[in-house]
């Protein structure tokens, strides 16, 4: 059995992964809201359904923005 140790380095730095995840979350937020509005217009049959569709589309887009803002702090860049 060998007692040598190998040091592993990440293929992509954590800050690049965090930036990419943040960018994807922001792009998804920008894409989700108009698509939810179009789906609401197409499939809603009452004013209440239109209201719920617009509200839930806005909530989902807001959650994606929050995920994008929290993602960089979730990745720990300090290694011991």
Residue, then its C-alpha position, 0 to 999 in steps of 0.5 A: x500500500x502506498x503512503x503517497x498523497x496526491x493534492x487535488x485541485x478543482x478543474x474550475x475555480x469556485x468563483x467562476x462556478x458561483x458567477x455562472x450560477x448567479x448569471x443563470x439564475x438572473x437570466x432565468x428570472x428574466x425569462x420566467x416572468x414573461x413566459x408566465x404572463x403568456x401562459x396566464x393569458x393563454x390558459x386563464x379563464x377568470x380574472x382570479x386566475x389571471x391575478x394568481x398567475x401574475x402574482x405567482x409568476x412575479x414570486x417565482x421570478x423574485x425567488x430566482x433573483x434571490x437565489x442569484x444573490x445568495x449563491x456566491x455566499x453559499x460557496x465557501x472560497x476559503x479552504x483550510 
